[in-house]
Amino acid sequence: MIRDLIQESVPFFSEAMSSLGVSDSDWLGLFGRATVEDHADVALPCHSLAKILRRSPEDIAEEIRTLVSTGLEEIAEVSNISGFVNLKAKPSWLSRRLMEIHPDDRIGVRTDVSLTYVVDYSAPNVAKEMHVGHLRSTVIGDTIVRMLEFMGHKVIRENHIGDWGTPFGMLIEHLLDLGEDEAANELGVGDLDSFYKQAREKFVSDDEFAERSRERVVKLQGGDHETLRLWRVLVAESMRYFNEVYSLLGVLLEDEDIRGESSYQDLLPIVVERLSKEGILENSDGADVVFPGGWYNREGEPLPMIIRKGDGGYNYSTSDLACIIDRIERLNCDRLLYVVGTPQKQHFEMVFQVATMAGFMPDSNNATHVNFGSVLDTSGKVLKSREGEVIKLHDLLRESINRANEAVSKKNPDLDEKQREEVAKLVGIGAVKFADLSTERTKDYVFDWERMLSFDGNSAPYLQYAYARICSIFRRWTGEREEITGSKFLLHHPDEIYLSRKLVDFPSILEESIRSFNPHKLCFHLLSIASSFATFYENCKVLNPDDENSKLSRLSLCDLTARQLQLGLGLLGIGLPERM
């Protein structure tokens, strides 16, 4: 709505401003969404124009209001409040917009010029279980992928798993000590953490085992056939476990999206070669480094990015530069997104800077670190189990489903067992996802079971229940849903008008959420739609209004509300039950 209201109003404002001697550059950037929703949908603050016109903001706003009112009489109510020219869309304009978006499969959301995106997210480590720290990267990344695909972009999902390096020497030796059958059995029950801890304890306490592990690393990096076979056993068992979590979480990641660190080993020497050829590789204390510039350590000395250590080993930065080369030159991507926690902010800024310096990333490409905060407990500390260990993601999701089962049983005891289990999974997983996605991603958030699973608060169950309620309306209606297509929207009651404003604004909010990689904006708008619908449903009779046309209009509002909830939650990866 905001986008369309501004677009239709600009010509009238431009004419008025021209008559006042104000250029478009002085006011267009000020014209936008009103900060006080009760006053208006769109507003133009005139305070900065006071310096240009040498008059008070109130006088300027009043003159502009007078000049534009006649032209906007079919579009909006125009007012002057405290030096702001306020526009509030008229019900007739809202009705026209609803008529336009209602039959549209995309509900008014435009597609973009198609680009190729590579989205790097989730990124667990082989032979380690996924924990709650992987939740944010996985669900935020999954939502961004869904949103970009909906906008018409080609999206390549890359799950950059840790599957290489020194720890694999000890893991392979521990596998051999146990015997492949026993090791496969232990890994098969999903206790990857225990397997890793056993190997680590032996590495620390047993010198002979540690030496064997180091030798095994050399064989692994040298491409020894048997060592690579054993390595693949570890990777395969880990992937089976990861896929169980992904399936439970309902994300799009599949086996073909896996791109482990091992994939880039052949590119690492090429990174060094190209950096050297560009003349930006330097030797510092025996290590090969690049100084990006603008970065300093605590002593005020230039901070280097290590490319190759003194012992000849490569660093994470080298792998990330190899990734950029691969994604731009092999995959021909236009945009690179890294959905990784905020603590890695400096690392990625330096990597992107070096990639640009070295010509790995031309001006036509760009990379973005889509950073996010941490998941905290109610005391404000990083969320952990009662034993003080990081919570396993699989256990967290199972607990959410169990808690949802109890809540759904209380809400609707008439559901049979199969229905209740299906609804509990949708509600439980949806609750975890929505709590994460509805938080501004750059901020930390508190994991609170009661708030997440509430049917009355800012939660997925609240939205799911709103959708289920609309489904029940259409089950009670004797007509076919297709019959309401093309019905006029008759907006007379204040709650019809308020709900309509939210529905008309959906395309703008969704597009804004996608452009900024901020799912929380969509989440809050879906909550405002559901809240507006609840008020509308309470105060406006849907199935028994005073006349047939009002009934069809209100059914159309219900239909559009349900479709926007379905589309919005679908882009968040959250399912919707028709009964709750």
KAQUI-V129279 format. One record per pair of residues at least 12 apart in sequence whose ideal C-beta (glycine too) atoms are under 8 Angstrom apart, sorted by the first residue. I is the first residue (numbers start at 0). GAP is how many residues later the second one is. Records with the same first field share a line. If there is no record, write none. Layout:
I = GAP / GAP
//
This chain:
0 = 40 / 88 / 93 / 96 / 500 / 503 / 504 / 507
1 = 30 / 31 / 39 / 40 / 503 / 506
2 = 504 / 505 / 508
3 = 93 / 500 / 504
4 = 36 / 37 / 70 / 71 / 82 / 84 / 88
5 = 25 / 26 / 36
7 = 67
8 = 22 / 33 / 59 / 63 / 66 / 67 / 78
9 = 18 / 21
10 = 60
11 = 55 / 56 / 59 / 60
12 = 14 / 18 / 31 / 51 / 55
14 = 52 / 56
15 = 48 / 51 / 52
16 = 47
18 = 48
19 = 33 / 40 / 43 / 44
20 = 32
21 = 27 / 30 / 31
25 = 22 / 23 / 26
26 = 17 / 22
29 = 14 / 15 / 18
30 = 12 / 13
33 = 50 / 52 / 53
38 = 40 / 42 / 45 / 47 / 49
39 = 39 / 44 / 46 / 47 / 48
40 = 35 / 46 / 47 / 48 / 460
41 = 34 / 44 / 45
42 = 41 / 42 / 43 / 44
43 = 17 / 20 / 40 / 41
44 = 12 / 38 / 39
45 = 12 / 14 / 15 / 18 / 37 / 38 / 39
46 = 36
55 = 27
56 = 25 / 26
57 = 22 / 24 / 25
59 = 23
60 = 19 / 22 / 23 / 24
61 = 18
63 = 16 / 21
64 = 13 / 14 / 15 / 20
67 = 17
71 = 15
73 = 16 / 18 / 19
74 = 12 / 14 / 15 / 18
75 = 12 / 13 / 14 / 17
76 = 13
88 = 412 / 415
90 = 400 / 401 / 406 / 409
93 = 395 / 397 / 403 / 406 / 407 / 410
94 = 393 / 394 / 395 / 396 / 405
96 = 407
97 = 391 / 402 / 405 / 406 / 458 / 459 / 462
98 = 389 / 390
100 = 402 / 403 / 405 / 406 / 459
101 = 383 / 387 / 454 / 457 / 458
102 = 382 / 383
106 = 399 / 400 / 453 / 456 / 457 / 460
107 = 398 / 399
108 = 41 / 42 / 397 / 398 / 401 / 402
109 = 397 / 401
110 = 40 / 41
111 = 39 / 40 / 41
112 = 39
113 = 38 / 39 / 40
114 = 38 / 39 / 219 / 220
115 = 37 / 38 / 39 / 40 / 215 / 216 / 217 / 218 / 219
116 = 31 / 36 / 37 / 38 / 39 / 216 / 217 / 218 / 219 / 220
117 = 37 / 38 / 40 / 209 / 213 / 215 / 217 / 218 / 219
118 = 22 / 25 / 26 / 29 / 36 / 37 / 38 / 39 / 218 / 220
119 = 21 / 38 / 40 / 203 / 216 / 217 / 218 / 219 / 220
120 = 16 / 17 / 19 / 20 / 21 / 23 / 24 / 36 / 37 / 38 / 216 / 217 / 218 / 219
121 = 12 / 15 / 16 / 19 / 37 / 124 / 129 / 131
122 = 14 / 36 / 37 / 38 / 39 / 217
123 = 35 / 37 / 38 / 114 / 118
124 = 36 / 37 / 38
125 = 35 / 36 / 37 / 42 / 108 / 109 / 112 / 113 / 134
126 = 40 / 41 / 44 / 60 / 65 / 68 / 69 / 107 / 110 / 111
127 = 64 / 65 / 68 / 110
128 = 61 / 62 / 63 / 64 / 112 / 263 / 264 / 265
129 = 111 / 112 / 115 / 262 / 263 / 264
130 = 259 / 260 / 261 / 262
131 = 243 / 251 / 258 / 259 / 260 / 261 / 264 / 315
132 = 208 / 241 / 242 / 257
133 = 259
134 = 240 / 258 / 261 / 297 / 301
135 = 205 / 236 / 237 / 238 / 239 / 300 / 305
136 = 202 / 203 / 204 / 235
137 = 108 / 111 / 113 / 115
138 = 110 / 112 / 293 / 294 / 297 / 298 / 434
139 = 199 / 230 / 232 / 296 / 297 / 301 / 379
140 = 16 / 196 / 198 / 229
141 = 109 / 110 / 111 / 431
142 = 294 / 376 / 428 / 429 / 430
143 = 193 / 195 / 226 / 373 / 375
144 = 12 / 107
145 = 106 / 424 / 425 / 426 / 427
146 = 363 / 366 / 367 / 372 / 424
147 = 366
149 = 364 / 421
150 = 360 / 363
155 = 171 / 175 / 177
156 = 95 / 96 / 97 / 100
157 = 99 / 101 / 169
158 = 94 / 98 / 99 / 100
159 = 99 / 100 / 101 / 163
160 = 77 / 81 / 97 / 98 / 99 / 100
161 = 98 / 99
162 = 68 / 72 / 75 / 97 / 98 / 99
163 = 56 / 96 / 97 / 98 / 101
164 = 52 / 96
165 = 47 / 48 / 51
166 = 29 / 32
167 = 48 / 49 / 52 / 63 / 66
168 = 43 / 44 / 45 / 46 / 47 / 48 / 51
169 = 29 / 30 / 32 / 33 / 39 / 40 / 43 / 46
170 = 24 / 25 / 28 / 63
171 = 41 / 44 / 48 / 55 / 58 / 59 / 62
172 = 26 / 36 / 39 / 40 / 43
173 = 21 / 24 / 25 / 28
174 = 55 / 58 / 59
175 = 54
176 = 25 / 32
179 = 50 / 53
182 = 12 / 50
183 = 49 / 53
186 = 47 / 50 / 51 / 54
187 = 49
189 = 51 / 54 / 204
191 = 45 / 46 / 49
192 = 199
220 = 44
234 = 25
238 = 16 / 19
242 = 12
243 = 150
244 = 148 / 149 / 152
247 = 146 / 149 / 150 / 181
248 = 144 / 148 / 180 / 184
249 = 179 / 323 / 325
250 = 322
251 = 321
260 = 58
262 = 63
263 = 55 / 58 / 59 / 62
266 = 55 / 58 / 59
267 = 46 / 50 / 51 / 54
269 = 52 / 55
270 = 36 / 47 / 50 / 51 / 54
271 = 16 / 35 / 36 / 46
273 = 51 / 84 / 85 / 86
274 = 13 / 15 / 32 / 46 / 79 / 83
275 = 12
277 = 79 / 80 / 81
279 = 74 / 77 / 78
280 = 26
281 = 22
283 = 20
284 = 25
285 = 24
286 = 17 / 19 / 20 / 21 / 22 / 23
287 = 18 / 19 / 20
288 = 15 / 16 / 17 / 18
289 = 14 / 15 / 17 / 64 / 67 / 68
290 = 12 / 13 / 14
291 = 13 / 58 / 61 / 62 / 65
292 = 60
293 = 59
294 = 51 / 55
302 = 47
304 = 12 / 45 / 46 / 49
306 = 14
315 = 31
316 = 30 / 33 / 34 / 37
319 = 27 / 28 / 31
320 = 30 / 33 / 34 / 37 / 39
323 = 12 / 27 / 31 / 36 / 37 / 43
324 = 35
327 = 32 / 33 / 34 / 37
332 = 32
333 = 30 / 31
334 = 30 / 31 / 32 / 33
335 = 25 / 29 / 30 / 31 / 32
336 = 30 / 31 / 33 / 180
337 = 29 / 30 / 31 / 32
338 = 31 / 33
339 = 29 / 30 / 31 / 32
340 = 30 / 31 / 32 / 33
341 = 29 / 30 / 31 / 100
343 = 25 / 27
344 = 24 / 26
347 = 19 / 21
348 = 20
351 = 15 / 17
354 = 12
367 = 149
369 = 71 / 147
370 = 70 / 71
371 = 69 / 70
372 = 66 / 68 / 69 / 70 / 71 / 72
373 = 70
374 = 61 / 69 / 70 / 72
375 = 68 / 69 / 70 / 71
376 = 69 / 70
377 = 68 / 69 / 70
379 = 66
382 = 64
395 = 36
396 = 31 / 32 / 35
399 = 28 / 29 / 31 / 32 / 49 / 52 / 53
400 = 23 / 24 / 27 / 28
401 = 22 / 26
402 = 25 / 46 / 50
403 = 19 / 20 / 21 / 23 / 24 / 27 / 49 / 57
404 = 15 / 16 / 19 / 23
406 = 20 / 46 / 48 / 54
407 = 12 / 15 / 16 / 19 / 172
410 = 44 / 54 / 169
411 = 167 / 168
414 = 164
418 = 160
421 = 155
422 = 154 / 156 / 157
425 = 38 / 148 / 149 / 150 / 151
426 = 26 / 33 / 34 / 37 / 150 / 153
427 = 25
428 = 145 / 146
429 = 30 / 31 / 34 / 139 / 144 / 145
430 = 21 / 22 / 28 / 29 / 30
431 = 20
432 = 27 / 139 / 140 / 141
433 = 18 / 25 / 26 / 29 / 89 / 138 / 140
434 = 12 / 13 / 16 / 17 / 24 / 25
436 = 82 / 83 / 86 / 135
437 = 20 / 81 / 82 / 85 / 86 / 89
438 = 81
439 = 78 / 80
440 = 76 / 77 / 78 / 79
457 = 69
459 = 109 / 114
460 = 119
461 = 65 / 68
462 = 63 / 64 / 67 / 102 / 106 / 111
463 = 105 / 110 / 112 / 113 / 116
464 = 115
465 = 64 / 67 / 68 / 95 / 99
466 = 95 / 98 / 99 / 102 / 109 / 110 / 111
467 = 108 / 109 / 110 / 111 / 112
468 = 68
469 = 63 / 88 / 89 / 91 / 92 / 95
470 = 91 / 107 / 108
471 = 107
472 = 69 / 70 / 82 / 85
473 = 81 / 84 / 85
475 = 67
476 = 66 / 78
480 = 78
482 = 69
483 = 68 / 71 / 72 / 75
486 = 62 / 65 / 66 / 68 / 69
487 = 61 / 64 / 65
488 = 64 / 67 / 68
489 = 59 / 60 / 63
490 = 62
492 = 43 / 46 / 47
494 = 37 / 40 / 41 / 44 / 45
495 = 40 / 44 / 57 / 58 / 61
497 = 34 / 37 / 38
498 = 30 / 33 / 34 / 36 / 37 / 58 / 62
499 = 57
500 = 31
501 = 23 / 26 / 27 / 30
502 = 26 / 54 / 57 / 58 / 61
504 = 20
505 = 19 / 23 / 58 / 62
508 = 12 / 13 / 16
509 = 12 / 15 / 58 / 61
512 = 12
518 = 53
521 = 46 / 49 / 50
522 = 49
524 = 43
525 = 38 / 39 / 42 / 43
528 = 32 / 35 / 36
529 = 31 / 35
532 = 25 / 28
535 = 21
539 = 14
540 = 13
541 = 12 / 13 / 16
//
